Amino acid sequence: MSDSEKPSDPWEVRVRDISRHGVGFETAEKPTAGQTMRIRIGRGPIELAKRIRVVRCQPGQDGTFTIGGEFV
């Protein structure tokens, strides 16, 4: 979801990696490079909620997209 847009239904993603600077994940939705969105990872006592900027979006062979996002 872009910060400038109205809230939309959450996307289901598969987190591939996470670091202090960003997150890599796969999704069936296609964001655009430069898009800012919110991501929430985890449930319960360990949860991370941050804004990210999409820096990479590569199509996969199975109709998914591999996304690289940096925390902003």
TORPA-4810 file (N, C-alpha, C, O; in nm, 3 decimals):
<nodes>
NODE_1_0.084_-0.117_0.000_0.000_0.000_0.000_0.089_0.123_0.000_0.180_0.133_0.081_M
NODE_2_0.064_0.213_-0.085_0.138_0.338_-0.089_0.091_0.427_0.025_-0.026_0.426_0.061_S
NODE_3_0.183_0.504_0.082_0.147_0.594_0.191_0.047_0.700_0.147_-0.029_0.749_0.229_D
NODE_4_0.047_0.735_0.019_-0.043_0.839_-0.029_-0.180_0.785_-0.067_-0.271_0.862_-0.096_S
NODE_5_-0.195_0.655_-0.069_-0.322_0.594_-0.106_-0.402_0.559_0.018_-0.349_0.558_0.129_E
NODE_6_-0.531_0.531_-0.003_-0.615_0.484_0.106_-0.571_0.343_0.143_-0.520_0.269_0.058_K
NODE_7_-0.591_0.304_0.270_-0.555_0.167_0.309_-0.628_0.064_0.224_-0.745_0.082_0.188_P
NODE_8_-0.558_-0.043_0.192_-0.618_-0.149_0.112_-0.603_-0.281_0.187_-0.545_-0.286_0.296_S
NODE_9_-0.655_-0.387_0.130_-0.640_-0.518_0.191_-0.493_-0.554_0.199_-0.416_-0.523_0.107_D
NODE_10_-0.452_-0.620_0.308_-0.311_-0.659_0.319_-0.272_-0.761_0.214_-0.355_-0.841_0.169_P
NODE_11_-0.146_-0.759_0.174_-0.091_-0.859_0.083_-0.029_-0.970_0.165_0.028_-0.945_0.271_W
NODE_12_-0.040_-1.090_0.117_0.030_-1.204_0.177_0.166_-1.214_0.111_0.175_-1.218_-0.012_E
NODE_13_0.272_-1.216_0.190_0.407_-1.225_0.135_0.484_-1.336_0.204_0.446_-1.383_0.311_V
NODE_14_0.593_-1.377_0.141_0.685_-1.474_0.200_0.819_-1.402_0.218_0.885_-1.368_0.120_R
NODE_15_0.857_-1.379_0.343_0.982_-1.311_0.372_1.098_-1.404_0.343_1.100_-1.518_0.388_V
NODE_16_1.194_-1.356_0.266_1.312_-1.434_0.228_1.433_-1.397_0.313_1.512_-1.484_0.350_R
NODE_17_1.449_-1.269_0.343_1.559_-1.225_0.428_1.524_-1.090_0.490_1.440_-1.017_0.439_D
NODE_18_1.591_-1.060_0.599_1.568_-0.933_0.667_1.699_-0.891_0.732_1.774_-0.975_0.782_I
NODE_19_1.725_-0.761_0.731_1.846_-0.708_0.793_1.811_-0.577_0.862_1.695_-0.537_0.866_S
NODE_20_1.910_-0.512_0.915_1.888_-0.382_0.980_1.844_-0.276_0.879_1.781_-0.177_0.916_R
NODE_21_1.878_-0.297_0.751_1.853_-0.194_0.651_1.735_-0.221_0.559_1.685_-0.129_0.494_H
NODE_22_1.688_-0.346_0.554_1.578_-0.374_0.463_1.527_-0.516_0.473_1.563_-0.591_0.564_G
NODE_23_1.443_-0.551_0.376_1.378_-0.681_0.376_1.363_-0.729_0.231_1.340_-0.649_0.141_V
NODE_24_1.375_-0.859_0.212_1.349_-0.921_0.083_1.232_-1.016_0.098_1.226_-1.092_0.195_G
NODE_25_1.139_-1.011_0.004_1.022_-1.097_0.014_0.967_-1.130_-0.124_1.002_-1.067_-0.223_F
NODE_26_0.879_-1.230_-0.128_0.809_-1.269_-0.251_0.661_-1.244_-0.232_0.607_-1.260_-0.122_E
NODE_27_0.594_-1.205_-0.340_0.451_-1.178_-0.335_0.390_-1.199_-0.473_0.459_-1.196_-0.574_T
NODE_28_0.259_-1.219_-0.475_0.188_-1.232_-0.602_0.148_-1.094_-0.656_0.111_-1.081_-0.773_A
NODE_29_0.154_-0.992_-0.572_0.122_-0.855_-0.612_0.247_-0.789_-0.668_0.358_-0.823_-0.628_E
NODE_30_0.228_-0.694_-0.760_0.343_-0.627_-0.821_0.348_-0.480_-0.779_0.272_-0.398_-0.830_K
NODE_31_0.437_-0.448_-0.686_0.457_-0.306_-0.655_0.551_-0.244_-0.758_0.612_-0.315_-0.838_P
NODE_32_0.561_-0.113_-0.757_0.651_-0.045_-0.850_0.776_0.002_-0.776_0.770_0.033_-0.657_T
NODE_33_0.887_0.008_-0.845_1.011_0.057_-0.787_0.990_0.200_-0.739_0.931_0.282_-0.810_A
NODE_34_1.037_0.230_-0.620_1.021_0.362_-0.562_0.897_0.377_-0.476_0.885_0.472_-0.399_G
NODE_35_0.806_0.283_-0.488_0.681_0.288_-0.410_0.713_0.271_-0.261_0.798_0.189_-0.225_Q
NODE_36_0.647_0.348_-0.177_0.661_0.335_-0.033_0.539_0.261_0.020_0.426_0.290_-0.018_T
NODE_37_0.564_0.164_0.109_0.455_0.086_0.166_0.489_0.048_0.308_0.603_0.065_0.353_M
NODE_38_0.392_-0.004_0.378_0.413_-0.052_0.514_0.419_-0.204_0.511_0.347_-0.269_0.436_R
NODE_39_0.505_-0.259_0.596_0.517_-0.403_0.606_0.512_-0.440_0.754_0.572_-0.374_0.838_I
NODE_40_0.438_-0.546_0.782_0.430_-0.598_0.918_0.471_-0.744_0.913_0.416_-0.823_0.837_R
NODE_41_0.569_-0.779_0.994_0.623_-0.914_0.996_0.606_-0.972_1.136_0.641_-0.908_1.235_I
NODE_42_0.551_-1.093_1.144_0.540_-1.163_1.271_0.410_-1.136_1.343_0.332_-1.048_1.307_G
NODE_43_0.393_-1.215_1.445_0.276_-1.202_1.532_0.321_-1.233_1.673_0.425_-1.296_1.694_R
NODE_44_0.243_-1.189_1.769_0.276_-1.220_1.907_0.386_-1.131_1.962_0.392_-1.013_1.929_G
NODE_45_0.473_-1.188_2.046_0.573_-1.106_2.114_0.683_-1.052_2.023_0.747_-0.953_2.057_P
NODE_46_0.706_-1.115_1.909_0.809_-1.066_1.816_0.740_-1.017_1.690_0.693_-1.096_1.608_I
NODE_47_0.736_-0.886_1.676_0.668_-0.826_1.561_0.746_-0.704_1.515_0.801_-0.630_1.597_E
NODE_48_0.749_-0.683_1.385_0.817_-0.569_1.324_0.718_-0.501_1.231_0.658_-0.566_1.146_L
NODE_49_0.702_-0.372_1.248_0.616_-0.294_1.160_0.695_-0.172_1.115_0.731_-0.087_1.197_A
NODE_50_0.723_-0.163_0.985_0.806_-0.055_0.932_0.754_-0.010_0.796_0.676_-0.080_0.731_K
NODE_51_0.800_0.107_0.754_0.777_0.153_0.617_0.899_0.113_0.536_1.013_0.117_0.584_R
NODE_52_0.873_0.074_0.413_0.982_0.040_0.321_0.963_0.113_0.190_0.852_0.155_0.155_I
NODE_53_1.072_0.129_0.118_1.069_0.179_-0.020_1.116_0.064_-0.108_1.221_0.005_-0.083_R
NODE_54_1.039_0.033_-0.210_1.072_-0.076_-0.302_1.191_-0.031_-0.387_1.184_0.069_-0.457_V
NODE_55_1.301_-0.107_-0.379_1.420_-0.074_-0.458_1.443_-0.175_-0.569_1.521_-0.150_-0.662_V
NODE_56_1.376_-0.290_-0.560_1.391_-0.394_-0.663_1.261_-0.473_-0.672_1.201_-0.507_-0.571_R
NODE_57_1.219_-0.501_-0.795_1.101_-0.584_-0.819_1.129_-0.669_-0.943_1.128_-0.618_-1.055_C
NODE_58_1.154_-0.798_-0.920_1.186_-0.888_-1.031_1.078_-0.994_-1.045_1.040_-1.056_-0.946_Q
NODE_59_1.028_-1.016_-1.166_0.928_-1.121_-1.186_0.991_-1.260_-1.171_1.105_-1.282_-1.213_P
NODE_60_0.916_-1.351_-1.112_0.962_-1.489_-1.099_0.900_-1.575_-1.207_0.818_-1.528_-1.286_G
NODE_61_0.938_-1.700_-1.211_0.888_-1.792_-1.313_0.747_-1.841_-1.284_0.678_-1.887_-1.375_Q
NODE_62_0.706_-1.832_-1.159_0.576_-1.887_-1.120_0.468_-1.781_-1.100_0.368_-1.807_-1.034_D
NODE_63_0.487_-1.663_-1.156_0.387_-1.557_-1.144_0.402_-1.472_-1.019_0.318_-1.386_-0.992_G
NODE_64_0.508_-1.495_-0.941_0.532_-1.414_-0.823_0.638_-1.309_-0.855_0.698_-1.309_-0.962_T
NODE_65_0.660_-1.220_-0.760_0.761_-1.115_-0.775_0.853_-1.119_-0.655_0.808_-1.137_-0.542_F
NODE_66_0.983_-1.103_-0.679_1.082_-1.094_-0.573_1.109_-0.948_-0.549_1.150_-0.876_-0.640_T
NODE_67_1.087_-0.905_-0.427_1.093_-0.764_-0.392_1.207_-0.739_-0.295_1.230_-0.817_-0.203_I
NODE_68_1.279_-0.630_-0.317_1.379_-0.581_-0.222_1.333_-0.445_-0.174_1.306_-0.357_-0.254_G
NODE_69_1.325_-0.429_-0.043_1.281_-0.303_0.013_1.375_-0.253_0.119_1.427_-0.330_0.200_G
NODE_70_1.399_-0.121_0.120_1.482_-0.062_0.224_1.394_0.009_0.324_1.295_0.073_0.286_E
NODE_71_1.428_-0.002_0.452_1.352_0.067_0.555_1.372_0.218_0.543_1.483_0.265_0.522_F
NODE_72_1.264_0.291_0.558_1.270_0.439_0.551_1.214_0.499_0.678_1.210_0.621_0.691_V
</nodes>
